[in-house]
Amino acid sequence: MSFKIVNGKWVSASGDKLNPIEAIEFQSSLIKVRYFAGDKQLSHDKITVMMDILNSDEETDRTLSFVVNNKSLSKKLIFN
């Protein structure tokens, strides 16, 4: 399940208000993001990226794995 911020509120990927099941899934994802961030303050953009990574599908996971494991590509992305 993917979530996004619209008009300052978290909604489902389709833009609808979260139902009770989605709210529980969202809360679980948010706890993971907060645990990872520790005491750091995160921007909306960073939270969105982390939520997308947490809720990615298998194709996205393979793409991320390729980028992370390809040293020359990851250096270009990090330093440019």
Residue pairs with C-beta under 8 A, 6 or more apart in sequence:
1 12
1 13
1 22
1 25
1 26
1 55
2 12
2 13
2 51
2 52
2 55
3 10
3 11
3 12
3 13
3 18
3 22
3 26
3 29
3 51
3 55
4 10
4 11
4 13
4 15
4 48
4 51
5 11
5 44
5 48
6 15
10 18
10 26
11 17
11 18
12 18
12 19
12 22
18 26
29 51
29 54
29 55
30 51
32 54
33 42
33 47
33 50
33 51
33 54
36 50
37 50
42 50
52 60
53 64
56 64
66 73
67 73
67 74
67 77
68 74
